Amino acid sequence: MTETLHHLIGQYGYVAVAIGCFFEGETSILVGVFAALRDMLTVEGVAVAAIAGTVIGDNLFFHIGRRMGRPALDRRPGWRAKTARVEGLLDRYGAPVMIGFRFLYGLRYVTPFVLGSLGVSPWRFFMLAGLGTLLWVGTITTIGVYLADAVQKALAHIQDVEQILVVVVLAAALIGYAVYRLRGRRTPPPSRG
């Protein structure tokens, strides 16, 4: 999937990042950041595209949940455990769940749907989920920048080590060949007798 995202981001740029964040999230941002560090995009543009795709996706799922309501949740047995978990978190923590649900792996797409079905105000959801999106995109983008920098440094180091290793292997091969040739000259030829 990462190769496909890399190809799409190379071809479609910020639109691919936004669509990727609509569906996936972290991977799209990270691939976008790697593309930015290769001067294909800018980190700021990646962040803006990620925010746009995420906000659109979250609000779409929220409004679908608002329109379809609890019956739609009840028809999805695979969502029952996740729905119960989201409702439990909402009862316990309230607004922080609406801000931080993007950080809750496995619940990020169910949460807006559940919040919509519970009748949360659209403006309240938009504001709190938007704040959460800003925090989430900022966090993932920052991690991506540091991760990409670390990977580039590691690759540069690996290239240095590879060059040294090639020299060592060639030197060892030459020494081995020289020793073989020298031993071959010292060994008397077999007698024919």
N, CA and C atoms as a LAMMPS dump frame, in Angstrom:
ITEM: TIMESTEP
0
ITEM: NUMBER OF ATOMS
579
ITEM: BOX BOUNDS ff ff ff
-5.0000000000000000e+02 5.0000000000000000e+02
-5.0000000000000000e+02 5.0000000000000000e+02
-5.0000000000000000e+02 5.0000000000000000e+02
ITEM: ATOMS id mol type element x y z
1 1 1 N 0.825 -1.192 0
2 1 2 C 0 0 0
3 1 3 C 0.869 1.256 0
4 2 1 N 2.002 1.212 0.702
5 2 2 C 2.876 2.372 0.762
6 2 3 C 3.415 2.722 -0.614
7 3 1 N 3.747 1.702 -1.43
8 3 2 C 4.234 1.968 -2.784
9 3 3 C 3.152 2.653 -3.619
10 4 1 N 1.922 2.197 -3.474
11 4 2 C 0.816 2.8 -4.209
12 4 3 C 0.64 4.255 -3.783
13 5 1 N 0.674 4.509 -2.466
14 5 2 C 0.545 5.876 -1.97
15 5 3 C 1.685 6.74 -2.487
16 6 1 N 2.904 6.192 -2.46
17 6 2 C 4.061 6.949 -2.939
18 6 3 C 3.864 7.33 -4.41
19 7 1 N 3.408 6.376 -5.221
20 7 2 C 3.153 6.645 -6.639
21 7 3 C 2.067 7.708 -6.795
22 8 1 N 0.969 7.552 -6.054
23 8 2 C -0.131 8.505 -6.164
24 8 3 C 0.278 9.897 -5.716
25 9 1 N 1.045 9.966 -4.64
26 9 2 C 1.487 11.274 -4.152
27 9 3 C 2.448 11.902 -5.145
28 10 1 N 3.312 11.08 -5.738
29 10 2 C 4.206 11.606 -6.762
30 10 3 C 3.445 12.149 -7.96
31 11 1 N 2.35 11.503 -8.302
32 11 2 C 1.576 11.904 -9.48
33 11 3 C 0.546 12.995 -9.169
34 12 1 N -0.148 12.868 -8.035
35 12 2 C -1.265 13.776 -7.75
36 12 3 C -1.016 14.715 -6.576
37 13 1 N 0.112 14.595 -5.924
38 13 2 C 0.523 15.527 -4.884
39 13 3 C -0.415 15.627 -3.699
40 14 1 N -0.808 16.856 -3.406
41 14 2 C -1.594 17.147 -2.21
42 14 3 C -2.971 16.498 -2.247
43 15 1 N -3.544 16.364 -3.436
44 15 2 C -4.859 15.72 -3.553
45 15 3 C -4.762 14.269 -3.061
46 16 1 N -3.672 13.595 -3.409
47 16 2 C -3.48 12.208 -2.959
48 16 3 C -3.317 12.152 -1.444
49 17 1 N -2.625 13.122 -0.864
50 17 2 C -2.478 13.165 0.601
51 17 3 C -3.853 13.345 1.24
52 18 1 N -4.651 14.28 0.704
53 18 2 C -5.984 14.535 1.271
54 18 3 C -6.872 13.297 1.164
55 19 1 N -6.884 12.664 -0.009
56 19 2 C -7.712 11.462 -0.182
57 19 3 C -7.197 10.339 0.698
58 20 1 N -5.879 10.219 0.792
59 20 2 C -5.297 9.204 1.676
60 20 3 C -5.7 9.415 3.123
61 21 1 N -5.747 10.669 3.565
62 21 2 C -6.159 10.956 4.952
63 21 3 C -7.647 10.742 5.147
64 22 1 N -8.409 10.906 4.107
65 22 2 C -9.832 10.603 4.178
66 22 3 C -10.014 9.12 4.507
67 23 1 N -9.181 8.257 3.916
68 23 2 C -9.315 6.807 4.111
69 23 3 C -8.35 6.235 5.143
70 24 1 N -7.095 6.629 5.114
71 24 2 C -6.067 5.944 5.893
72 24 3 C -5.558 6.781 7.053
73 25 1 N -4.862 7.841 6.761
74 25 2 C -4.37 8.706 7.822
75 25 3 C -2.861 8.783 7.897
76 26 1 N -2.297 8.154 8.916
77 26 2 C -0.879 8.303 9.215
78 26 3 C 0.013 7.991 8.024
79 27 1 N -0.281 6.905 7.342
80 27 2 C 0.57 6.487 6.229
81 27 3 C 0.627 7.567 5.158
82 28 1 N -0.5 8.172 4.859
83 28 2 C -0.541 9.229 3.837
84 28 3 C 0.296 10.423 4.257
85 29 1 N 0.192 10.792 5.512
86 29 2 C 0.977 11.925 6.003
87 29 3 C 2.462 11.589 5.933
88 30 1 N 2.848 10.411 6.388
89 30 2 C 4.262 10.041 6.395
90 30 3 C 4.837 9.977 4.984
91 31 1 N 4.091 9.394 4.058
92 31 2 C 4.563 9.339 2.664
93 31 3 C 4.635 10.76 2.101
94 32 1 N 3.666 11.595 2.444
95 32 2 C 3.7 12.993 2.008
96 32 3 C 4.912 13.736 2.547
97 33 1 N 5.255 13.483 3.807
98 33 2 C 6.436 14.124 4.399
99 33 3 C 7.703 13.647 3.697
100 34 1 N 7.803 12.341 3.412
101 34 2 C 8.966 11.841 2.684
102 34 3 C 9.054 12.5 1.301
103 35 1 N 7.9 12.691 0.648
104 35 2 C 7.878 13.367 -0.65
105 35 3 C 8.314 14.823 -0.501
106 36 1 N 7.915 15.448 0.598
107 36 2 C 8.318 16.845 0.842
108 36 3 C 9.824 16.944 1.04
109 37 1 N 10.401 15.983 1.711
110 37 2 C 11.843 16.015 1.932
111 37 3 C 12.625 15.701 0.653
112 38 1 N 11.934 15.202 -0.361
113 38 2 C 12.541 15.002 -1.686
114 38 3 C 12.166 16.149 -2.624
115 39 1 N 11.634 17.216 -2.058
116 39 2 C 11.241 18.423 -2.796
117 39 3 C 10.142 18.181 -3.825
118 40 1 N 9.333 17.154 -3.619
119 40 2 C 8.176 16.916 -4.486
120 40 3 C 6.981 17.726 -3.988
121 41 1 N 6.901 17.952 -2.684
122 41 2 C 5.83 18.7 -2.028
123 41 3 C 6.472 19.556 -0.942
124 42 1 N 5.648 20.304 -0.203
125 42 2 C 6.154 21.009 0.981
126 42 3 C 5.51 20.39 2.206
127 43 1 N 6.199 20.448 3.334
128 43 2 C 5.651 19.894 4.575
129 43 3 C 4.373 20.641 4.964
130 44 1 N 4.378 21.943 4.779
131 44 2 C 3.188 22.738 5.106
132 44 3 C 2.005 22.326 4.241
133 45 1 N 2.257 22.127 2.95
134 45 2 C 1.2 21.695 2.038
135 45 3 C 0.659 20.324 2.398
136 46 1 N 1.559 19.436 2.813
137 46 2 C 1.14 18.098 3.257
138 46 3 C 0.217 18.223 4.46
139 47 1 N 0.591 19.076 5.416
140 47 2 C -0.228 19.261 6.621
141 47 3 C -1.602 19.826 6.265
142 48 1 N -1.653 20.81 5.392
143 48 2 C -2.936 21.41 4.999
144 48 3 C -3.81 20.375 4.284
145 49 1 N -3.209 19.613 3.375
146 49 2 C -3.969 18.572 2.657
147 49 3 C -4.472 17.513 3.624
148 50 1 N -3.631 17.137 4.593
149 50 2 C -4.034 16.133 5.582
150 50 3 C -5.192 16.645 6.444
151 51 1 N -5.127 17.905 6.834
152 51 2 C -6.216 18.494 7.628
153 51 3 C -7.505 18.49 6.816
154 52 1 N -7.419 18.909 5.563
155 52 2 C -8.625 18.975 4.718
156 52 3 C -9.249 17.591 4.55
157 53 1 N -8.45 16.598 4.186
158 53 2 C -8.977 15.248 3.997
159 53 3 C -9.564 14.655 5.262
160 54 1 N -8.901 14.909 6.381
161 54 2 C -9.37 14.375 7.66
162 54 3 C -10.673 15.031 8.096
163 55 1 N -10.738 16.359 8.005
164 55 2 C -11.955 17.083 8.407
165 55 3 C -13.141 16.661 7.539
166 56 1 N -12.919 16.545 6.243
167 56 2 C -14.006 16.127 5.349
168 56 3 C -14.477 14.718 5.709
169 57 1 N -13.542 13.793 5.899
170 57 2 C -13.907 12.417 6.24
171 57 3 C -14.647 12.32 7.564
172 58 1 N -14.106 12.973 8.593
173 58 2 C -14.739 12.914 9.914
174 58 3 C -16.152 13.482 9.875
175 59 1 N -16.319 14.614 9.212
176 59 2 C -17.637 15.242 9.165
177 59 3 C -18.614 14.454 8.307
178 60 1 N -18.125 13.838 7.254
179 60 2 C -19 12.992 6.444
180 60 3 C -19.528 11.827 7.282
181 61 1 N -18.629 11.132 7.984
182 61 2 C -19.063 10.007 8.831
183 61 3 C -19.976 10.482 9.956
184 62 1 N -19.695 11.655 10.514
185 62 2 C -20.551 12.216 11.554
186 62 3 C -21.964 12.438 11.02
187 63 1 N -22.075 13.064 9.857
188 63 2 C -23.403 13.372 9.309
189 63 3 C -24.128 12.116 8.818
190 64 1 N -23.386 11.126 8.359
191 64 2 C -24.03 9.851 8.016
192 64 3 C -24.596 9.219 9.285
193 65 1 N -23.825 9.242 10.359
194 65 2 C -24.314 8.722 11.643
195 65 3 C -25.499 9.511 12.157
196 66 1 N -25.472 10.803 11.954
197 66 2 C -26.576 11.665 12.398
198 66 3 C -27.845 11.337 11.616
199 67 1 N -27.706 11.089 10.324
200 67 2 C -28.863 10.806 9.475
201 67 3 C -29.369 9.377 9.69
202 68 1 N -28.462 8.415 9.765
203 68 2 C -28.865 7.006 9.843
204 68 3 C -29.157 6.561 11.271
205 69 1 N -28.503 7.17 12.25
206 69 2 C -28.797 6.913 13.654
207 69 3 C -28.438 5.537 14.17
208 70 1 N -29.042 5.226 15.33
209 70 2 C -28.768 3.975 16.034
210 70 3 C -29.135 2.731 15.233
211 71 1 N -30.206 2.734 14.464
212 71 2 C -30.527 1.515 13.71
213 71 3 C -29.377 1.075 12.786
214 72 1 N -28.683 2.04 12.215
215 72 2 C -27.551 1.693 11.335
216 72 3 C -26.432 1.04 12.135
217 73 1 N -26.21 1.511 13.354
218 73 2 C -25.178 0.906 14.212
219 73 3 C -25.597 -0.507 14.622
220 74 1 N -26.874 -0.667 14.924
221 74 2 C -27.365 -1.981 15.356
222 74 3 C -27.293 -3.011 14.224
223 75 1 N -27.351 -2.569 12.969
224 75 2 C -27.266 -3.495 11.837
225 75 3 C -25.839 -3.923 11.533
226 76 1 N -24.875 -3.365 12.214
227 76 2 C -23.457 -3.709 11.989
228 76 3 C -22.895 -4.414 13.222
229 77 1 N -23.019 -5.735 13.265
230 77 2 C -22.547 -6.468 14.44
231 77 3 C -21.06 -6.27 14.714
232 78 1 N -20.27 -6.058 13.662
233 78 2 C -18.836 -5.845 13.842
234 78 3 C -18.515 -4.546 14.551
235 79 1 N -19.453 -3.621 14.555
236 79 2 C -19.231 -2.328 15.195
237 79 3 C -19.727 -2.297 16.639
238 80 1 N -20.444 -3.323 17.064
239 80 2 C -21.069 -3.282 18.412
240 80 3 C -20.056 -3.073 19.517
241 81 1 N -18.971 -3.837 19.495
242 81 2 C -17.959 -3.71 20.552
243 81 3 C -17.297 -2.333 20.498
244 82 1 N -17.013 -1.867 19.288
245 82 2 C -16.39 -0.553 19.139
246 82 3 C -17.343 0.554 19.565
247 83 1 N -18.61 0.405 19.206
248 83 2 C -19.613 1.392 19.597
249 83 3 C -19.724 1.463 21.112
250 84 1 N -19.772 0.306 21.749
251 84 2 C -19.849 0.265 23.219
252 84 3 C -18.613 0.912 23.839
253 85 1 N -17.459 0.658 23.241
254 85 2 C -16.223 1.249 23.78
255 85 3 C -16.242 2.769 23.634
256 86 1 N -16.669 3.255 22.467
257 86 2 C -16.744 4.705 22.248
258 86 3 C -17.724 5.324 23.24
259 87 1 N -18.888 4.703 23.398
260 87 2 C -19.889 5.248 24.33
261 87 3 C -19.35 5.257 25.761
262 88 1 N -18.623 4.208 26.139
263 88 2 C -18.025 4.17 27.472
264 88 3 C -16.996 5.274 27.659
265 89 1 N -16.174 5.485 26.659
266 89 2 C -15.181 6.562 26.731
267 89 3 C -15.856 7.925 26.796
268 90 1 N -16.936 8.095 26.025
269 90 2 C -17.667 9.367 26.055
270 90 3 C -18.297 9.615 27.421
271 91 1 N -18.89 8.568 28.015
272 91 2 C -19.478 8.718 29.344
273 91 3 C -18.423 9.099 30.375
274 92 1 N -17.244 8.517 30.216
275 92 2 C -16.194 8.722 31.214
276 92 3 C -15.438 10.038 31
277 93 1 N -15.114 10.376 29.728
278 93 2 C -14.238 11.519 29.469
279 93 3 C -14.898 12.675 28.726
280 94 1 N -15.992 12.44 28.016
281 94 2 C -16.709 13.507 27.323
282 94 3 C -15.938 14.15 26.187
283 95 1 N -15.821 15.484 26.25
284 95 2 C -15.231 16.271 25.168
285 95 3 C -13.814 15.827 24.777
286 96 1 N -12.937 15.439 25.713
287 96 2 C -11.604 14.99 25.288
288 96 3 C -11.64 13.817 24.292
289 97 1 N -12.675 12.994 24.348
290 97 2 C -12.796 11.905 23.385
291 97 3 C -13.084 12.479 22.003
292 98 1 N -13.907 13.529 21.951
293 98 2 C -14.207 14.151 20.666
294 98 3 C -12.973 14.838 20.088
295 99 1 N -12.085 15.301 20.951
296 99 2 C -10.854 15.929 20.485
297 99 3 C -9.819 14.872 20.086
298 100 1 N -9.714 13.813 20.861
299 100 2 C -8.614 12.871 20.678
300 100 3 C -8.926 11.561 19.989
301 101 1 N -10.135 11.405 19.449
302 101 2 C -10.478 10.094 18.875
303 101 3 C -9.591 9.7 17.705
304 102 1 N -8.963 10.641 17.015
305 102 2 C -8.061 10.301 15.903
306 102 3 C -6.859 9.509 16.403
307 103 1 N -6.536 9.653 17.675
308 103 2 C -5.403 8.926 18.251
309 103 3 C -5.796 7.528 18.724
310 104 1 N -7.095 7.217 18.699
311 104 2 C -7.587 5.924 19.187
312 104 3 C -7.67 4.937 18.027
313 105 1 N -6.621 4.171 17.848
314 105 2 C -6.571 3.234 16.725
315 105 3 C -7.737 2.246 16.822
316 106 1 N -8.389 2.018 15.707
317 106 2 C -9.515 1.094 15.655
318 106 3 C -10.852 1.746 15.958
319 107 1 N -10.831 2.962 16.487
320 107 2 C -12.075 3.659 16.828
321 107 3 C -12.261 4.949 16.041
322 108 1 N -11.275 5.333 15.281
323 108 2 C -11.315 6.653 14.653
324 108 3 C -12.415 6.819 13.62
325 109 1 N -12.836 5.736 12.947
326 109 2 C -13.894 5.882 11.947
327 109 3 C -15.272 5.605 12.537
328 110 1 N -15.316 4.854 13.599
329 110 2 C -16.592 4.574 14.257
330 110 3 C -17.031 5.77 15.099
331 111 1 N -16.07 6.443 15.719
332 111 2 C -16.398 7.522 16.66
333 111 3 C -17.241 8.629 16.031
334 112 1 N -16.882 9.187 14.88
335 112 2 C -17.747 10.236 14.319
336 112 3 C -19.154 9.728 14.021
337 113 1 N -19.261 8.495 13.538
338 113 2 C -20.559 7.902 13.252
339 113 3 C -21.378 7.807 14.541
340 114 1 N -20.741 7.309 15.612
341 114 2 C -21.431 7.174 16.914
342 114 3 C -21.835 8.552 17.435
343 115 1 N -20.934 9.517 17.354
344 115 2 C -21.254 10.862 17.846
345 115 3 C -22.432 11.462 17.084
346 116 1 N -22.466 11.243 15.786
347 116 2 C -23.603 11.715 14.998
348 116 3 C -24.889 11.039 15.425
349 117 1 N -24.829 9.727 15.676
350 117 2 C -26.035 8.991 16.062
351 117 3 C -26.518 9.374 17.452
352 118 1 N -25.627 9.907 18.277
353 118 2 C -26.016 10.32 19.633
354 118 3 C -26.602 11.728 19.671
355 119 1 N -26.634 12.389 18.525
356 119 2 C -27.251 13.711 18.476
357 119 3 C -26.343 14.842 18.931
358 120 1 N -25.04 14.643 18.904
359 120 2 C -24.107 15.716 19.248
360 120 3 C -24.305 16.851 18.25
361 121 1 N -24.221 18.076 18.727
362 121 2 C -24.381 19.244 17.861
363 121 3 C -23.322 19.228 16.763
364 122 1 N -23.732 19.462 15.511
365 122 2 C -22.753 19.489 14.414
366 122 3 C -21.647 20.516 14.62
367 123 1 N -21.99 21.695 15.156
368 123 2 C -20.962 22.71 15.387
369 123 3 C -19.999 22.287 16.48
370 124 1 N -20.527 21.669 17.524
371 124 2 C -19.663 21.197 18.61
372 124 3 C -18.707 20.125 18.075
373 125 1 N -19.262 19.186 17.294
374 125 2 C -18.403 18.153 16.717
375 125 3 C -17.353 18.788 15.809
376 126 1 N -17.776 19.704 14.942
377 126 2 C -16.854 20.335 14.004
378 126 3 C -15.709 21.016 14.743
379 127 1 N -16.019 21.744 15.799
380 127 2 C -14.99 22.483 16.538
381 127 3 C -14.055 21.534 17.298
382 128 1 N -14.622 20.595 18.036
383 128 2 C -13.791 19.701 18.84
384 128 3 C -13.004 18.714 17.975
385 129 1 N -13.665 18.141 16.975
386 129 2 C -12.958 17.222 16.079
387 129 3 C -11.917 17.985 15.259
388 130 1 N -12.225 19.231 14.893
389 130 2 C -11.255 20.062 14.16
390 130 3 C -10.015 20.333 14.991
391 131 1 N -10.219 20.643 16.267
392 131 2 C -9.084 20.833 17.177
393 131 3 C -8.265 19.545 17.264
394 132 1 N -8.951 18.432 17.395
395 132 2 C -8.272 17.141 17.446
396 132 3 C -7.51 16.847 16.163
397 133 1 N -8.088 17.224 15.028
398 133 2 C -7.417 17.023 13.737
399 133 3 C -6.137 17.835 13.668
400 134 1 N -6.195 19.084 14.122
401 134 2 C -4.99 19.921 14.128
402 134 3 C -3.895 19.289 14.986
403 135 1 N -4.275 18.8 16.166
404 135 2 C -3.296 18.141 17.049
405 135 3 C -2.746 16.87 16.416
406 136 1 N -3.63 16.076 15.832
407 136 2 C -3.23 14.798 15.244
408 136 3 C -2.322 15.007 14.032
409 137 1 N -2.723 15.879 13.112
410 137 2 C -1.91 16.134 11.92
411 137 3 C -0.562 16.74 12.328
412 138 1 N -0.59 17.674 13.276
413 138 2 C 0.669 18.268 13.748
414 138 3 C 1.6 17.23 14.346
415 139 1 N 1.034 16.337 15.133
416 139 2 C 1.844 15.283 15.768
417 139 3 C 2.428 14.334 14.731
418 140 1 N 1.591 13.828 13.842
419 140 2 C 2.053 12.856 12.846
420 140 3 C 3.034 13.507 11.875
421 141 1 N 2.78 14.752 11.493
422 141 2 C 3.697 15.45 10.581
423 141 3 C 5.052 15.655 11.248
424 142 1 N 5.052 16.078 12.499
425 142 2 C 6.31 16.274 13.229
426 142 3 C 7.068 14.961 13.361
427 143 1 N 6.366 13.903 13.728
428 143 2 C 7 12.586 13.818
429 143 3 C 7.567 12.203 12.454
430 144 1 N 6.804 12.452 11.397
431 144 2 C 7.258 12.129 10.043
432 144 3 C 8.525 12.868 9.657
433 145 1 N 8.604 14.15 10.006
434 145 2 C 9.8 14.935 9.685
435 145 3 C 11.01 14.353 10.398
436 146 1 N 10.869 14.07 11.689
437 146 2 C 11.994 13.509 12.44
438 146 3 C 12.334 12.1 11.968
439 147 1 N 11.321 11.317 11.672
440 147 2 C 11.546 9.956 11.182
441 147 3 C 12.249 9.979 9.825
442 148 1 N 11.782 10.831 8.925
443 148 2 C 12.396 10.926 7.597
444 148 3 C 13.843 11.389 7.703
445 149 1 N 14.095 12.35 8.585
446 149 2 C 15.463 12.819 8.789
447 149 3 C 16.35 11.693 9.321
448 150 1 N 15.819 10.935 10.277
449 150 2 C 16.584 9.813 10.836
450 150 3 C 16.853 8.754 9.776
451 151 1 N 15.861 8.481 8.933
452 151 2 C 16.033 7.484 7.863
453 151 3 C 17.088 7.965 6.872
454 152 1 N 17.037 9.237 6.493
455 152 2 C 18.031 9.767 5.557
456 152 3 C 19.437 9.681 6.139
457 153 1 N 19.569 10.011 7.43
458 153 2 C 20.887 9.909 8.074
459 153 3 C 21.348 8.455 8.128
460 154 1 N 20.418 7.551 8.435
461 154 2 C 20.773 6.13 8.493
462 154 3 C 21.197 5.631 7.115
463 155 1 N 20.47 6.037 6.075
464 155 2 C 20.834 5.616 4.718
465 155 3 C 22.19 6.168 4.315
466 156 1 N 22.464 7.416 4.681
467 156 2 C 23.773 7.994 4.38
468 156 3 C 24.866 7.229 5.116
469 157 1 N 24.59 6.882 6.369
470 157 2 C 25.559 6.112 7.16
471 157 3 C 25.758 4.724 6.551
472 158 1 N 24.658 4.108 6.127
473 158 2 C 24.744 2.78 5.51
474 158 3 C 25.568 2.858 4.228
475 159 1 N 25.388 3.916 3.45
476 159 2 C 26.17 4.074 2.225
477 159 3 C 27.659 4.206 2.547
478 160 1 N 27.985 4.958 3.613
479 160 2 C 29.387 5.072 4.031
480 160 3 C 29.929 3.715 4.457
481 161 1 N 29.151 2.985 5.236
482 161 2 C 29.565 1.668 5.701
483 161 3 C 29.71 0.715 4.517
484 162 1 N 28.776 0.791 3.557
485 162 2 C 28.867 -0.063 2.366
486 162 3 C 30.149 0.201 1.602
487 163 1 N 30.513 1.463 1.451
488 163 2 C 31.743 1.791 0.738
489 163 3 C 32.96 1.23 1.465
490 164 1 N 32.989 1.374 2.766
491 164 2 C 34.092 0.825 3.559
492 164 3 C 34.102 -0.689 3.445
493 165 1 N 32.92 -1.295 3.525
494 165 2 C 32.816 -2.748 3.428
495 165 3 C 33.293 -3.246 2.07
496 166 1 N 32.966 -2.55 0.998
497 166 2 C 33.427 -2.936 -0.331
498 166 3 C 34.952 -2.884 -0.385
499 167 1 N 35.546 -1.83 0.169
500 167 2 C 37.011 -1.715 0.184
501 167 3 C 37.627 -2.86 0.993
502 168 1 N 37.056 -3.16 2.16
503 168 2 C 37.574 -4.239 3.001
504 168 3 C 37.455 -5.583 2.287
505 169 1 N 36.311 -5.844 1.652
506 169 2 C 36.112 -7.117 0.941
507 169 3 C 37.089 -7.224 -0.229
508 170 1 N 37.252 -6.151 -0.984
509 170 2 C 38.206 -6.171 -2.097
510 170 3 C 39.632 -6.385 -1.604
511 171 1 N 39.989 -5.696 -0.515
512 171 2 C 41.334 -5.865 0.043
513 171 3 C 41.533 -7.299 0.522
514 172 1 N 40.537 -7.864 1.201
515 172 2 C 40.636 -9.247 1.676
516 172 3 C 40.745 -10.212 0.502
517 173 1 N 39.989 -9.95 -0.562
518 173 2 C 40.05 -10.808 -1.75
519 173 3 C 41.423 -10.73 -2.399
520 174 1 N 41.966 -9.524 -2.503
521 174 2 C 43.3 -9.366 -3.088
522 174 3 C 44.367 -10.05 -2.24
523 175 1 N 44.278 -9.89 -0.935
524 175 2 C 45.231 -10.548 -0.027
525 175 3 C 45.086 -12.06 -0.133
526 176 1 N 43.856 -12.543 -0.154
527 176 2 C 43.623 -13.985 -0.291
528 176 3 C 44.18 -14.514 -1.595
529 177 1 N 43.975 -13.775 -2.679
530 177 2 C 44.489 -14.189 -3.987
531 177 3 C 46.021 -14.184 -3.974
532 178 1 N 46.608 -13.138 -3.383
533 178 2 C 48.076 -13.061 -3.313
534 178 3 C 48.644 -14.218 -2.507
535 179 1 N 48.028 -14.53 -1.372
536 179 2 C 48.481 -15.659 -0.551
537 179 3 C 48.347 -16.962 -1.337
538 180 1 N 47.263 -17.13 -2.029
539 180 2 C 47.055 -18.339 -2.838
540 180 3 C 48.138 -18.466 -3.898
541 181 1 N 48.422 -17.364 -4.588
542 181 2 C 49.442 -17.385 -5.64
543 181 3 C 50.831 -17.646 -5.056
544 182 1 N 51.125 -17.03 -3.924
545 182 2 C 52.436 -17.243 -3.296
546 182 3 C 52.583 -18.683 -2.821
547 183 1 N 51.58 -19.247 -2.255
548 183 2 C 51.629 -20.639 -1.819
549 183 3 C 51.792 -21.577 -3.007
550 184 1 N 51.152 -21.241 -4.086
551 184 2 C 51.241 -22.06 -5.298
552 184 3 C 52.66 -22.075 -5.853
553 185 1 N 53.404 -21.002 -5.722
554 185 2 C 54.767 -20.948 -6.206
555 185 3 C 55.725 -21.686 -5.311
556 186 1 N 55.472 -21.744 -4.018
557 186 2 C 56.36 -22.423 -3.082
558 186 3 C 56.186 -23.939 -3.118
559 187 1 N 55.041 -24.377 -3.471
560 187 2 C 54.772 -25.801 -3.469
561 187 3 C 55.478 -26.419 -4.659
562 188 1 N 56.361 -27.457 -4.389
563 188 2 C 57.053 -28.083 -5.519
564 188 3 C 56.056 -28.829 -6.388
565 189 1 N 56.32 -28.857 -7.67
566 189 2 C 55.416 -29.551 -8.568
567 189 3 C 55.408 -31.05 -8.257
568 190 1 N 54.334 -31.718 -8.5
569 190 2 C 54.263 -33.143 -8.186
570 190 3 C 55.26 -33.915 -9.081
571 191 1 N 55.848 -34.947 -8.492
572 191 2 C 56.832 -35.735 -9.23
573 191 3 C 56.131 -36.743 -10.15
574 192 1 N 56.787 -37.041 -11.261
575 192 2 C 56.19 -37.949 -12.248
576 192 3 C 56.82 -39.319 -12.137
577 193 1 N 57.058 -39.759 -11.287
578 193 2 C 57.787 -40.921 -11.23
579 193 3 C 57.364 -42.229 -11.106
